[in-house]
Amino acid sequence: MAEPADPDDPDIGARNALRLIGPDPQNWVPTRVAPDGRPIDHNVIIVGGGQSGCAFAFALRRAGIGGVSVIDMAESEARAGVWLNAARMNVLRTAKTLPGPELGIPALGFQSWWEARHGRDSYAAMELIPRDAWSE
């Protein structure tokens, strides 16, 4: 029997959306072998573990492509990507309503994430997304 969901978990909507889309499709990419006969364990290597790299990995896996690896030069995943390391602006320049890397799943989008933590009124009052929040 599954553990009951924690109603105080701000990510309960995202967790439920991931549950509802179901398991990743079966890997349709044929297994390849190296000249020495060892299986090749990477079908795709994504260089850059920031937001875009992680979104690409998620999209590939949802498309049935397994063996996806994400590498990054950052010392930890918390420091990966440009938003915490190189971006100098305090807020994003794009409208908060533009879709992001959520693959059309509203519960995985920024608005859902922000409202779960700060409420609907706070999202409505926001004009531009804070850089640190977008990274988080």
N, C-alpha and C positions, 0 to 999 in steps of 0.2 A: 504494500500500500504506500502511495506517495505521501511525503510529508506535506502538511497543510501549508499554504502560502502565508508568508508573513505580511499582514496588511500594512505594516509600516515600512516595507521595502519600497524605496522610490523607483526601483527598476522592475516592479511586478508586472507592469504593462508590457515592457520589452520582453521579459521572460515568458510571459503568456503568448506574445506574438511569435516568438521563436518556437514555442511548443506547438502552436497551431499550424505553423508552416511545415512542421514535421521534420523527420530526419533528412539529412543531406541525401541527394540522389546517389545511386550507385555510381562509382567511378566508371566512365565509359572509355577512358583513355587506355589503350592496350599497354600492358607491362612491357618495358623495354629492357634489354640486357646490354651490359658493357661488353667489350671484346673479350674480357676474361670470364664472362659468364655470370657475373654478379648482377642482380636486378638493379636498375637505376631507380632511385627512390624519389626523384624530383621530376615532375612533369613541367612545373613552372616554378621559377625562383623570382620573387618580387624583391627588388632592391629598394629599401625604404619602408620602415615599419610605422610610418605616421598614419594619419587618418586615411589618406588615399590608398596607401599600400594595404592596410587592413581591409578597407572597403573592397578593393580588387580581389583580395584573397577570399572574402566572404562571397562575392559575386561568382567567382570561378567555382567555388565549392558548391554553391546552390545550382550551378549549371551542370553539375556532375563531373567536374574535373577535379580529381584527387591528386595527391602528391604535390600540393602547393606549399612552398616554404617562403616565409618572409624573413629577410635579414635586414639589419640596420646597424650602423656604426655607433649608435648611442650605447652608453654603458648599461642602460636598463630600459625596459619598455616605457617606463614613466617619462623618460627623457627623449623618446623617439619622435621624430617629426619636426616640422619647422615652427609650429605654433608656440612652442615653449623655448625654442633654441635660436631662431633667427628672426622671426616676425617682430617688427618694431612697433606696429600700430597697436593701440589698446582695444579697438573694436574692429570687427569685420566691415568691409566697405559694401558688401552685398546685402540685399534686403533679407530680413529674417525669414521671409516666407518662401524663398527659393528652396527647391529640394536639395538635399545634401546626399550623403552616401548611404541613405537608408533603403535603397532599392525599391522604392515605392511602398514600403511598409510603414504607415504613419506612426505606429507605436515605437519604431526605432529612430524616429526623427528628432531633431533638436527641440521642436516645440513640446513634444511629449516629455522629453527628458527635463527641460526647464520647468514645465508646469508641475511635474511630479516633485520637484525640489523647492520651487518658489511660488507656485500657484498661478492660476489663470490670469489674475489681475496683473501680476508682475510681468508676465509675458506680454500682455496687451499694452502695458506702459513702456516696454522696451522698444527703442527705435533700432538700434544696431546691436548685434551679438557681441558680448565681450570676448576678446581673444582667448583668455584663460578658460572661459566657459566652453567655447567651441572646442578647445583642445581636450577638455575633460570629457 
